[in-house]
Amino acid sequence: MIDTDDLNPMIRRACLLGVERPGMKSGEAESLLDELEELASNLGIGMGLRKIVRIREPQAAFLLGTGKVKEVLEEVAREECDSIIFDEELTPAQQRNWEREAGGKILVIDRQEIILDIFNSRASTKEASLQVELARLEYMLPRMKRAWSHLDRQRGGGAVQRDAGETQLEMDQRLIRTRISRLKTELKDVVRHRETQRKQRMKVPLPSAAIVGYTNAGKSSLLNRLTGADVLAADKLFATLDPTTRRMELPSGQPMLVTDTVGFVRRLPHRLVEAFKATLEEAIVSTFLIHVVDASSPEAEAHFKTTISVLKELGADMKNTITVFNKIDRGIDGLNEAELRHDHPEAIFISARTGEGIDRLLDKCEQMLREFGQAMTLLIPHDRYDLIGKLHQAGAVRSEEAQDEGVLIQGTIPTRLLDMVKEFSTNG
């Protein structure tokens, strides 16, 4: 069995290396490097050096030109860093070339590996653990030669030792491929189980909203505010990996399910998007989305676009969506707020922490659900308790009162039940 708990040995002091390509906006590379530093700090990695390198076009061997490679390694040595963390995705060959150029003294990893390690440390349920392990093994497989590079130094070129080393490498690669195959099978079972759970929920077809957005935008805090739940809402990236669904009632009495989903991040490894599709399916099947953005971040617009991009990959970008700018209690730069309000005139500005703006959000949810059903007052005869039972199952009943002529019901009637009850409407 291959142990994937530690893809990297302990990093004490890292050099963060950003790459500025032609066409990038001013400050974009610096912003991405800030985000990488926050990601790395979540793993307890110490920072020794930050550097942004401008390139005209990527080079196959090192991503950077050989002159820049030498310059970076000299600075890394001066700052006594034991690793380089690239903000760009590196190929396995590029990682090996960098480490070979550094004489095997420097570990070279990329943003993907950092994100994978964070996801691994945060996975709490069986489903999340399976998804993370699959992504990590798929990342690790083509990099096995790097993991076995210590054999090159030990075998001294002897044919027997070389064959032994290569045989062990091949054996581990087979083990990983076998494990990947089993994980995919297990995840299919998880997806089937989730679909079964969803079908059970659809028997009581409550409308549902999925809360989506950039990591650390305040999604879990909003879920807690709306539903009175007590979901972990830590101020750190990827605090929540597993979807959490809670029931709530809107001011009209209409019940609704609300689901918190995993947060997105710029340059999210595609294999994680694939691995977490089972989790993010809640966004696809929900009645509508609540897209939460951290309004206090200077990168709010970039975060908004990142989430839209990932939703597009999932096929959920065309769903009815309420855009919510959160954390207004932290203060927003006046110019930034004006731009956000101009670019997103339908958005709602709230504070999940203080409750400011939540009433407007609830009103917007009510408006969204008018498409899900129709507010009606019904007088149903006493001999049609079968119909009253169906309305209760659908979560459509806000209030009921027994009267001589029948049962007076007020509620939001799902579209699929309208034909069954319209003859009992008190307003025709």
C-alpha positions as a Markdown table, in Angstrom:
| # | Residue | x | y | z |
|---|---|---|---|---|
| 1 | Met | 0.0 | 0.0 | 0.0 |
| 2 | Ile | 1.3 | 3.5 | -0.9 |
| 3 | Asp | 1.1 | 6.0 | 1.9 |
| 4 | Thr | -0.1 | 9.3 | 0.5 |
| 5 | Asp | -0.3 | 11.1 | 3.9 |
| 6 | Asp | 2.9 | 13.0 | 3.2 |
| 7 | Leu | 3.6 | 13.8 | -0.5 |
| 8 | Asn | 6.3 | 16.2 | 0.8 |
| 9 | Pro | 8.7 | 16.0 | 3.6 |
| 10 | Met | 8.4 | 18.8 | 6.2 |
| 11 | Ile | 9.1 | 22.2 | 4.7 |
| 12 | Arg | 10.7 | 24.7 | 7.1 |
| 13 | Arg | 11.5 | 27.7 | 4.9 |
| 14 | Ala | 10.0 | 28.2 | 1.5 |
| 15 | Cys | 10.6 | 30.5 | -1.5 |
| 16 | Leu | 7.3 | 31.5 | -3.1 |
| 17 | Leu | 7.8 | 32.0 | -6.8 |
| 18 | Gly | 5.2 | 33.7 | -9.0 |
| 19 | Val | 5.2 | 34.0 | -12.7 |
| 20 | Glu | 4.0 | 37.0 | -14.6 |
| 21 | Arg | 3.0 | 36.2 | -18.1 |
| 22 | Pro | 2.2 | 38.7 | -20.9 |
| 23 | Gly | -1.3 | 39.9 | -20.8 |
| 24 | Met | -1.8 | 39.6 | -17.0 |
| 25 | Lys | -3.4 | 42.5 | -15.3 |
| 26 | Ser | -1.3 | 44.8 | -13.2 |
| 27 | Gly | -1.0 | 43.4 | -9.7 |
| 28 | Glu | -2.5 | 40.0 | -10.6 |
| 29 | Ala | 0.7 | 38.0 | -10.1 |
| 30 | Glu | 1.2 | 39.7 | -6.8 |
| 31 | Ser | -2.4 | 38.9 | -5.7 |
| 32 | Leu | -2.0 | 35.3 | -6.7 |
| 33 | Leu | 1.2 | 35.1 | -4.7 |
| 34 | Asp | -0.5 | 36.6 | -1.7 |
| 35 | Glu | -3.1 | 33.8 | -2.0 |
| 36 | Leu | -0.4 | 31.2 | -2.4 |
| 37 | Glu | 1.2 | 32.5 | 0.8 |
| 38 | Glu | -2.1 | 32.1 | 2.7 |
| 39 | Leu | -2.4 | 28.6 | 1.3 |
| 40 | Ala | 1.1 | 27.6 | 2.4 |
| 41 | Ser | 0.6 | 29.2 | 5.8 |
| 42 | Asn | -2.4 | 27.0 | 6.3 |
| 43 | Leu | 0.1 | 24.1 | 6.3 |
| 44 | Gly | 2.4 | 25.8 | 8.7 |
| 45 | Ile | 5.1 | 26.5 | 6.1 |
| 46 | Gly | 7.5 | 29.3 | 6.9 |
| 47 | Met | 8.2 | 32.0 | 4.3 |
| 48 | Gly | 11.8 | 32.9 | 3.5 |
| 49 | Leu | 11.5 | 34.6 | 0.1 |
| 50 | Arg | 8.8 | 36.0 | -2.3 |
| 51 | Lys | 9.7 | 36.5 | -5.9 |
| 52 | Ile | 7.9 | 37.3 | -9.1 |
| 53 | Val | 9.6 | 36.4 | -12.4 |
| 54 | Arg | 8.4 | 37.9 | -15.7 |
| 55 | Ile | 8.5 | 35.7 | -18.7 |
| 56 | Arg | 7.7 | 36.2 | -22.4 |
| 57 | Glu | 6.8 | 32.5 | -23.0 |
| 58 | Pro | 7.2 | 29.3 | -20.9 |
| 59 | Gln | 10.2 | 27.2 | -21.5 |
| 60 | Ala | 9.8 | 23.4 | -21.7 |
| 61 | Ala | 12.6 | 22.4 | -19.4 |
| 62 | Phe | 12.2 | 24.7 | -16.4 |
| 63 | Leu | 9.2 | 26.9 | -17.3 |
| 64 | Leu | 11.7 | 29.8 | -16.8 |
| 65 | Gly | 14.8 | 30.5 | -18.9 |
| 66 | Thr | 18.1 | 29.0 | -17.7 |
| 67 | Gly | 19.4 | 32.4 | -16.7 |
| 68 | Lys | 16.5 | 33.0 | -14.4 |
| 69 | Val | 16.8 | 29.5 | -13.0 |
| 70 | Lys | 20.4 | 30.2 | -11.9 |
| 71 | Glu | 19.3 | 33.6 | -10.4 |
| 72 | Val | 16.5 | 32.1 | -8.5 |
| 73 | Leu | 18.6 | 29.2 | -7.1 |
| 74 | Glu | 21.3 | 31.7 | -6.0 |
| 75 | Glu | 18.7 | 33.8 | -4.1 |
| 76 | Val | 17.2 | 30.6 | -2.5 |
| 77 | Ala | 20.6 | 29.6 | -1.3 |
| 78 | Arg | 21.3 | 33.0 | 0.2 |
| 79 | Glu | 18.0 | 33.0 | 2.1 |
| 80 | Glu | 18.6 | 29.4 | 3.2 |
| 81 | Cys | 15.3 | 28.1 | 1.9 |
| 82 | Asp | 14.8 | 24.4 | 1.7 |
| 83 | Ser | 12.1 | 24.5 | -1.0 |
| 84 | Ile | 10.6 | 26.4 | -3.9 |
| 85 | Ile | 6.8 | 26.6 | -4.2 |
| 86 | Phe | 5.7 | 27.7 | -7.7 |
| 87 | Asp | 2.4 | 29.5 | -8.2 |
| 88 | Glu | 2.2 | 27.8 | -11.6 |
| 89 | Glu | 1.5 | 24.2 | -12.4 |
| 90 | Leu | 4.7 | 22.4 | -13.1 |
| 91 | Thr | 5.1 | 19.2 | -15.2 |
| 92 | Pro | 6.8 | 16.2 | -13.5 |
| 93 | Ala | 9.8 | 16.7 | -15.8 |
| 94 | Gln | 10.1 | 20.4 | -14.8 |
| 95 | Gln | 10.1 | 19.5 | -11.1 |
| 96 | Arg | 12.8 | 16.9 | -11.6 |
| 97 | Asn | 14.9 | 19.4 | -13.7 |
| 98 | Trp | 14.7 | 22.1 | -11.0 |
| 99 | Glu | 15.7 | 19.6 | -8.2 |
| 100 | Arg | 18.5 | 18.2 | -10.4 |
| 101 | Glu | 19.8 | 21.7 | -11.1 |
| 102 | Ala | 19.7 | 22.4 | -7.3 |
| 103 | Gly | 21.8 | 19.4 | -6.7 |
| 104 | Gly | 19.0 | 17.5 | -4.9 |
| 105 | Lys | 19.2 | 20.0 | -2.0 |
| 106 | Ile | 15.9 | 21.8 | -2.8 |
| 107 | Leu | 12.4 | 20.5 | -2.9 |
| 108 | Val | 10.3 | 22.0 | -5.7 |
| 109 | Ile | 6.5 | 21.8 | -5.7 |
| 110 | Asp | 3.7 | 23.7 | -7.1 |
| 111 | Arg | 0.4 | 25.3 | -6.1 |
| 112 | Gln | -1.5 | 22.1 | -6.9 |
| 113 | Glu | 0.4 | 20.1 | -4.4 |
| 114 | Ile | -0.2 | 22.7 | -1.7 |
| 115 | Ile | -4.0 | 22.7 | -2.3 |
| 116 | Leu | -4.0 | 18.9 | -2.3 |
| 117 | Asp | -2.2 | 18.8 | 1.0 |
| 118 | Ile | -4.7 | 21.3 | 2.5 |
| 119 | Phe | -7.7 | 19.3 | 1.2 |
| 120 | Asn | -6.1 | 16.1 | 2.7 |
| 121 | Ser | -5.8 | 17.8 | 6.1 |
| 122 | Arg | -9.4 | 19.0 | 6.0 |
| 123 | Ala | -11.2 | 15.9 | 4.7 |
| 124 | Ser | -13.4 | 14.6 | 7.6 |
| 125 | Thr | -16.0 | 12.2 | 6.0 |
| 126 | Lys | -15.4 | 9.0 | 4.1 |
| 127 | Glu | -16.6 | 10.7 | 0.8 |
| 128 | Ala | -14.2 | 13.6 | 1.1 |
| 129 | Ser | -11.4 | 11.4 | 2.1 |
| 130 | Leu | -11.9 | 9.2 | -1.0 |
| 131 | Gln | -12.1 | 12.2 | -3.3 |
| 132 | Val | -8.9 | 13.7 | -1.9 |
| 133 | Glu | -7.0 | 10.4 | -2.0 |
| 134 | Leu | -8.0 | 9.9 | -5.7 |
| 135 | Ala | -6.9 | 13.4 | -6.6 |
| 136 | Arg | -3.6 | 13.0 | -4.7 |
| 137 | Leu | -2.8 | 9.6 | -6.3 |
| 138 | Glu | -3.5 | 10.9 | -9.8 |
| 139 | Tyr | -1.2 | 13.8 | -9.1 |
| 140 | Met | 1.5 | 11.5 | -7.6 |
| 141 | Leu | 1.6 | 8.8 | -10.3 |
| 142 | Pro | 3.5 | 10.6 | -13.0 |
| 143 | Arg | 5.9 | 12.0 | -10.3 |
| 144 | Met | 7.0 | 8.6 | -9.0 |
| 145 | Lys | 10.4 | 8.9 | -10.6 |
| 146 | Arg | 11.0 | 12.0 | -8.5 |
| 147 | Ala | 9.9 | 10.1 | -5.3 |
| 148 | Trp | 12.4 | 7.3 | -6.2 |
| 149 | Ser | 15.3 | 9.6 | -7.1 |
| 150 | His | 17.2 | 8.6 | -3.9 |
| 151 | Leu | 17.8 | 5.2 | -5.6 |
| 152 | Asp | 19.9 | 6.8 | -8.3 |
| 153 | Arg | 22.3 | 8.0 | -5.7 |
| 154 | Gln | 22.4 | 4.7 | -3.8 |
| 155 | Arg | 22.8 | 2.2 | -6.6 |
| 156 | Gly | 26.0 | 3.6 | -8.1 |
| 157 | Gly | 25.1 | 2.6 | -11.6 |
| 158 | Gly | 25.2 | -1.2 | -11.0 |
| 159 | Ala | 22.9 | -3.1 | -13.3 |
| 160 | Val | 21.5 | -5.3 | -10.5 |
| 161 | Gln | 20.7 | -2.4 | -8.3 |
| 162 | Arg | 19.2 | -0.5 | -11.1 |
| 163 | Asp | 16.9 | -3.3 | -12.0 |
| 164 | Ala | 15.8 | -3.7 | -8.4 |
| 165 | Gly | 15.1 | 0.0 | -8.1 |
| 166 | Glu | 13.1 | 0.0 | -11.3 |
| 167 | Thr | 11.2 | -3.1 | -10.3 |
| 168 | Gln | 10.2 | -1.5 | -7.0 |
| 169 | Leu | 9.1 | 1.7 | -8.9 |
| 170 | Glu | 7.0 | -0.3 | -11.3 |
| 171 | Met | 5.5 | -2.3 | -8.4 |
| 172 | Asp | 4.4 | 0.9 | -6.6 |
| 173 | Gln | 3.0 | 2.3 | -9.9 |
| 174 | Arg | 0.9 | -0.8 | -10.3 |
| 175 | Leu | -0.3 | -0.5 | -6.7 |
| 176 | Ile | -1.3 | 3.2 | -7.3 |
| 177 | Arg | -3.1 | 2.3 | -10.5 |
| 178 | Thr | -5.0 | -0.5 | -8.7 |
| 179 | Arg | -5.9 | 1.9 | -5.8 |
| 180 | Ile | -7.1 | 4.6 | -8.3 |
| 181 | Ser | -9.3 | 2.0 | -9.9 |
| 182 | Arg | -10.8 | 0.9 | -6.6 |
| 183 | Leu | -11.3 | 4.5 | -5.5 |
| 184 | Lys | -13.2 | 5.3 | -8.6 |
| 185 | Thr | -15.5 | 2.3 | -8.0 |
| 186 | Glu | -16.0 | 3.3 | -4.4 |
| 187 | Leu | -16.9 | 6.9 | -5.5 |
| 188 | Lys | -19.4 | 5.6 | -7.9 |
| 189 | Asp | -21.1 | 3.8 | -5.0 |
| 190 | Val | -21.0 | 7.1 | -3.1 |
| 191 | Val | -22.6 | 8.9 | -6.0 |
| 192 | Arg | -25.4 | 6.3 | -6.2 |
| 193 | His | -26.0 | 6.6 | -2.4 |
| 194 | Arg | -26.2 | 10.4 | -2.8 |
| 195 | Glu | -28.7 | 10.0 | -5.6 |
| 196 | Thr | -30.8 | 7.7 | -3.5 |
| 197 | Gln | -30.8 | 10.3 | -0.7 |
| 198 | Arg | -31.7 | 13.0 | -3.2 |
| 199 | Lys | -34.6 | 10.9 | -4.5 |
| 200 | Gln | -35.8 | 10.4 | -0.9 |
| 201 | Arg | -35.7 | 14.2 | -0.5 |
| 202 | Met | -37.6 | 14.7 | -3.8 |
| 203 | Lys | -40.5 | 12.6 | -2.4 |
| 204 | Val | -40.9 | 15.6 | -0.2 |
| 205 | Pro | -40.0 | 18.1 | -2.9 |
| 206 | Leu | -38.9 | 21.1 | -0.8 |
| 207 | Pro | -37.2 | 23.9 | -2.8 |
| 208 | Ser | -33.5 | 24.1 | -2.2 |
| 209 | Ala | -30.7 | 26.6 | -2.4 |
| 210 | Ala | -27.0 | 25.8 | -2.7 |
| 211 | Ile | -24.6 | 28.3 | -1.3 |
| 212 | Val | -21.5 | 28.6 | -3.6 |
| 213 | Gly | -18.6 | 30.9 | -3.7 |
| 214 | Tyr | -14.9 | 31.5 | -3.3 |
| 215 | Thr | -13.2 | 29.8 | -0.3 |
| 216 | Asn | -13.4 | 31.8 | 2.9 |
| 217 | Ala | -16.2 | 34.1 | 1.6 |
| 218 | Gly | -18.4 | 33.3 | 4.6 |
| 219 | Lys | -20.6 | 30.5 | 3.1 |
| 220 | Ser | -20.8 | 28.5 | 6.3 |
| 221 | Ser | -21.4 | 31.6 | 8.4 |
| 222 | Leu | -24.4 | 32.4 | 6.1 |
| 223 | Leu | -25.8 | 28.9 | 6.4 |
| 224 | Asn | -25.6 | 29.3 | 10.2 |
| 225 | Arg | -27.2 | 32.7 | 10.1 |
| 226 | Leu | -30.1 | 31.5 | 7.8 |
| 227 | Thr | -30.8 | 28.1 | 9.5 |
| 228 | Gly | -29.5 | 28.5 | 13.1 |
| 229 | Ala | -27.1 | 25.7 | 12.4 |
| 230 | Asp | -23.7 | 25.3 | 14.1 |
| 231 | Val | -21.5 | 24.5 | 11.1 |
| 232 | Leu | -17.7 | 25.1 | 11.4 |
| 233 | Ala | -17.1 | 28.6 | 10.1 |
| 234 | Ala | -13.4 | 29.2 | 10.6 |
| 235 | Asp | -11.5 | 32.1 | 9.0 |
| 236 | Lys | -9.3 | 29.9 | 6.9 |
| 237 | Leu | -9.2 | 28.5 | 3.4 |
| 238 | Phe | -11.2 | 25.3 | 2.7 |
| 239 | Ala | -12.5 | 25.1 | 6.3 |
| 240 | Thr | -15.5 | 23.1 | 4.9 |
| 241 | Leu | -15.1 | 20.3 | 2.4 |
| 242 | Asp | -18.3 | 18.3 | 2.9 |
| 243 | Pro | -21.7 | 19.6 | 1.9 |
| 244 | Thr | -24.0 | 20.4 | 4.8 |
| 245 | Thr | -27.8 | 20.7 | 4.3 |
| 246 | Arg | -30.1 | 22.3 | 6.8 |
| 247 | Arg | -33.8 | 23.1 | 6.7 |
| 248 | Met | -35.1 | 26.7 | 7.2 |
| 249 | Glu | -38.4 | 28.6 | 7.0 |
| 250 | Leu | -38.7 | 31.8 | 5.0 |
| 251 | Pro | -40.7 | 34.7 | 6.5 |
| 252 | Ser | -43.8 | 33.5 | 4.7 |
| 253 | Gly | -43.5 | 30.1 | 6.4 |
| 254 | Gln | -42.3 | 28.4 | 3.2 |
| 255 | Pro | -39.8 | 25.7 | 4.2 |
| 256 | Met | -36.6 | 25.4 | 2.2 |
| 257 | Leu | -33.4 | 23.4 | 2.3 |
| 258 | Val | -30.0 | 25.2 | 2.2 |
| 259 | Thr | -26.7 | 23.5 | 1.4 |
| 260 | Asp | -23.2 | 24.8 | 2.1 |
| 261 | Thr | -20.7 | 23.6 | -0.6 |
| 262 | Val | -16.9 | 23.4 | -0.9 |
| 263 | Gly | -15.3 | 26.8 | -1.7 |
| 264 | Phe | -13.5 | 27.5 | -4.9 |
| 265 | Val | -10.0 | 29.1 | -5.5 |
| 266 | Arg | -8.2 | 30.5 | -8.4 |
| 267 | Arg | -6.1 | 27.9 | -10.3 |
| 268 | Leu | -8.0 | 25.1 | -8.6 |
| 269 | Pro | -6.5 | 21.8 | -9.8 |
| 270 | His | -8.8 | 20.4 | -12.5 |
| 271 | Arg | -8.5 | 16.9 | -10.9 |
| 272 | Leu | -10.1 | 18.4 | -7.8 |
| 273 | Val | -13.0 | 19.8 | -9.8 |
| 274 | Glu | -13.5 | 16.3 | -11.2 |
| 275 | Ala | -13.0 | 14.6 | -7.9 |
| 276 | Phe | -15.5 | 16.8 | -6.1 |
| 277 | Lys | -18.2 | 16.7 | -8.7 |
| 278 | Ala | -20.2 | 14.3 | -6.5 |
| 279 | Thr | -20.1 | 16.9 | -3.7 |
| 280 | Leu | -20.8 | 19.9 | -6.0 |
| 281 | Glu | -23.8 | 18.1 | -7.6 |
| 282 | Glu | -25.9 | 19.8 | -4.9 |
| 283 | Ala | -25.3 | 23.0 | -6.7 |
| 284 | Ile | -26.5 | 21.5 | -10.0 |
| 285 | Val | -29.8 | 20.1 | -8.7 |
| 286 | Ser | -30.8 | 22.9 | -6.3 |
| 287 | Thr | -33.7 | 25.2 | -7.1 |
| 288 | Phe | -31.4 | 28.2 | -7.2 |
| 289 | Leu | -27.9 | 29.3 | -6.1 |
| 290 | Ile | -26.7 | 31.8 | -3.5 |
| 291 | His | -23.3 | 33.0 | -4.8 |
| 292 | Val | -21.4 | 34.5 | -1.8 |
| 293 | Val | -18.5 | 36.9 | -2.5 |
| 294 | Asp | -16.2 | 38.5 | 0.2 |
| 295 | Ala | -16.9 | 42.2 | -0.4 |
| 296 | Ser | -14.0 | 43.3 | 1.8 |
| 297 | Ser | -11.5 | 41.6 | -0.5 |
| 298 | Pro | -9.8 | 43.8 | -3.1 |
| 299 | Glu | -10.0 | 40.7 | -5.3 |
| 300 | Ala | -13.8 | 40.4 | -5.0 |
| 301 | Glu | -14.4 | 40.6 | -8.8 |
| 302 | Ala | -11.7 | 38.0 | -9.5 |
| 303 | His | -13.2 | 35.7 | -6.9 |
| 304 | Phe | -16.6 | 36.2 | -8.5 |
| 305 | Lys | -15.3 | 35.2 | -11.9 |
| 306 | Thr | -13.5 | 32.2 | -10.6 |
| 307 | Thr | -16.6 | 30.8 | -9.1 |
| 308 | Ile | -18.6 | 31.4 | -12.3 |
| 309 | Ser | -15.8 | 29.6 | -14.2 |
| 310 | Val | -16.0 | 26.5 | -12.0 |
| 311 | Leu | -19.8 | 26.5 | -12.1 |
| 312 | Lys | -19.6 | 26.6 | -15.9 |
| 313 | Glu | -17.4 | 23.4 | -15.7 |
| 314 | Leu | -20.1 | 21.8 | -13.6 |
| 315 | Gly | -22.9 | 22.9 | -16.0 |
| 316 | Ala | -24.5 | 25.0 | -13.2 |
| 317 | Asp | -23.7 | 28.5 | -14.5 |
| 318 | Met | -27.1 | 29.1 | -16.0 |
| 319 | Lys | -29.1 | 28.4 | -12.9 |
| 320 | Asn | -31.1 | 31.2 | -11.2 |
| 321 | Thr | -28.6 | 32.9 | -8.9 |
| 322 | Ile | -28.7 | 35.5 | -6.1 |
| 323 | Thr | -25.4 | 37.3 | -5.8 |
| 324 | Val | -24.5 | 38.2 | -2.3 |
| 325 | Phe | -21.6 | 40.4 | -1.2 |
| 326 | Asn | -20.7 | 39.4 | 2.4 |
| 327 | Lys | -18.6 | 40.9 | 5.2 |
| 328 | Ile | -19.7 | 44.5 | 4.7 |
| 329 | Asp | -19.1 | 44.8 | 8.5 |
| 330 | Arg | -15.4 | 44.7 | 7.8 |
| 331 | Gly | -15.6 | 47.9 | 5.8 |
| 332 | Ile | -15.3 | 48.2 | 2.0 |
| 333 | Asp | -13.2 | 50.6 | 0.0 |
| 334 | Gly | -15.5 | 53.2 | -1.3 |
| 335 | Leu | -14.3 | 52.9 | -4.9 |
| 336 | Asn | -14.4 | 49.2 | -4.8 |
| 337 | Glu | -18.0 | 49.2 | -3.4 |
| 338 | Ala | -19.1 | 51.6 | -6.1 |
| 339 | Glu | -17.7 | 49.3 | -8.8 |
| 340 | Leu | -19.3 | 46.2 | -7.3 |
| 341 | Arg | -22.7 | 47.9 | -7.1 |
| 342 | His | -22.3 | 49.2 | -10.7 |
| 343 | Asp | -21.3 | 45.8 | -12.1 |
| 344 | His | -23.8 | 43.8 | -10.0 |
| 345 | Pro | -26.9 | 46.0 | -9.7 |
| 346 | Glu | -29.1 | 43.1 | -8.6 |
| 347 | Ala | -26.6 | 41.9 | -5.8 |
| 348 | Ile | -27.4 | 42.1 | -2.1 |
| 349 | Phe | -24.8 | 43.4 | 0.4 |
| 350 | Ile | -24.9 | 41.7 | 3.7 |
| 351 | Ser | -23.0 | 40.7 | 6.9 |
| 352 | Ala | -23.6 | 37.1 | 7.9 |
| 353 | Arg | -21.8 | 37.9 | 11.2 |
| 354 | Thr | -24.1 | 40.9 | 12.2 |
| 355 | Gly | -27.2 | 40.0 | 10.2 |
| 356 | Glu | -27.2 | 43.2 | 8.3 |
| 357 | Gly | -29.0 | 42.8 | 4.9 |
| 358 | Ile | -30.3 | 39.3 | 5.7 |
| 359 | Asp | -33.9 | 40.5 | 5.5 |
| 360 | Arg | -33.3 | 41.6 | 1.9 |
| 361 | Leu | -31.8 | 38.3 | 1.1 |
| 362 | Leu | -34.8 | 36.4 | 2.5 |
| 363 | Asp | -37.1 | 38.6 | 0.4 |
| 364 | Lys | -35.1 | 37.7 | -2.6 |
| 365 | Cys | -35.3 | 34.0 | -1.8 |
| 366 | Glu | -39.1 | 34.4 | -1.5 |
| 367 | Gln | -39.1 | 36.0 | -5.0 |
| 368 | Met | -37.0 | 33.1 | -6.4 |
| 369 | Leu | -39.4 | 30.6 | -5.0 |
| 370 | Arg | -42.4 | 32.1 | -6.7 |
| 371 | Glu | -41.2 | 30.3 | -9.7 |
| 372 | Phe | -41.1 | 27.1 | -7.7 |
| 373 | Gly | -44.7 | 27.5 | -6.6 |
| 374 | Gln | -47.6 | 29.8 | -6.1 |
| 375 | Ala | -48.9 | 31.3 | -2.9 |
| 376 | Met | -52.5 | 30.2 | -2.5 |
| 377 | Thr | -55.4 | 29.9 | 0.0 |
| 378 | Leu | -57.3 | 26.7 | -0.4 |
| 379 | Leu | -60.5 | 25.3 | 1.2 |
| 380 | Ile | -60.3 | 21.6 | 0.8 |
| 381 | Pro | -63.3 | 19.3 | 1.6 |
| 382 | His | -63.1 | 17.0 | 4.5 |
| 383 | Asp | -63.3 | 14.0 | 2.2 |
| 384 | Arg | -60.0 | 15.0 | 0.4 |
| 385 | Tyr | -57.6 | 14.4 | 3.2 |
| 386 | Asp | -55.5 | 12.5 | 0.7 |
| 387 | Leu | -54.8 | 15.8 | -1.0 |
| 388 | Ile | -54.0 | 17.5 | 2.3 |
| 389 | Gly | -51.5 | 14.8 | 3.0 |
| 390 | Lys | -49.8 | 15.4 | -0.3 |
| 391 | Leu | -49.6 | 19.1 | 0.4 |
| 392 | His | -48.0 | 18.4 | 3.8 |
| 393 | Gln | -45.5 | 16.0 | 2.1 |
| 394 | Ala | -44.5 | 18.7 | -0.3 |
| 395 | Gly | -43.9 | 21.2 | 2.5 |
| 396 | Ala | -46.5 | 23.4 | 0.9 |
| 397 | Val | -48.7 | 24.1 | 4.0 |
| 398 | Arg | -47.9 | 27.3 | 6.0 |
| 399 | Ser | -51.1 | 27.2 | 8.1 |
| 400 | Glu | -54.3 | 25.1 | 8.3 |
| 401 | Glu | -57.6 | 25.6 | 10.0 |
| 402 | Ala | -60.5 | 23.2 | 10.3 |
| 403 | Gln | -63.9 | 24.7 | 9.3 |
| 404 | Asp | -67.3 | 23.4 | 8.7 |
| 405 | Glu | -67.0 | 23.3 | 4.9 |
| 406 | Gly | -63.5 | 21.8 | 5.0 |
| 407 | Val | -59.9 | 22.6 | 5.9 |
| 408 | Leu | -58.6 | 26.1 | 5.1 |
| 409 | Ile | -55.0 | 26.0 | 4.0 |
| 410 | Gln | -52.5 | 28.7 | 3.3 |
| 411 | Gly | -49.2 | 27.9 | 1.6 |
| 412 | Thr | -47.0 | 27.9 | -1.4 |
| 413 | Ile | -48.2 | 25.2 | -3.8 |
| 414 | Pro | -45.6 | 23.5 | -6.0 |
| 415 | Thr | -46.2 | 23.9 | -9.7 |
| 416 | Arg | -46.7 | 20.2 | -10.1 |
| 417 | Leu | -49.6 | 20.2 | -7.7 |
| 418 | Leu | -51.4 | 23.3 | -9.0 |
| 419 | Asp | -53.8 | 21.4 | -11.3 |
| 420 | Met | -54.8 | 19.1 | -8.4 |
| 421 | Val | -55.8 | 21.9 | -6.1 |
| 422 | Lys | -56.8 | 24.9 | -8.2 |
| 423 | Glu | -60.6 | 24.1 | -8.0 |
| 424 | Phe | -60.3 | 24.5 | -4.2 |
| 425 | Ser | -58.7 | 28.0 | -4.4 |
| 426 | Thr | -60.7 | 30.6 | -2.4 |
| 427 | Asn | -59.8 | 33.3 | -4.9 |
| 428 | Gly | -60.7 | 31.4 | -7.9 |
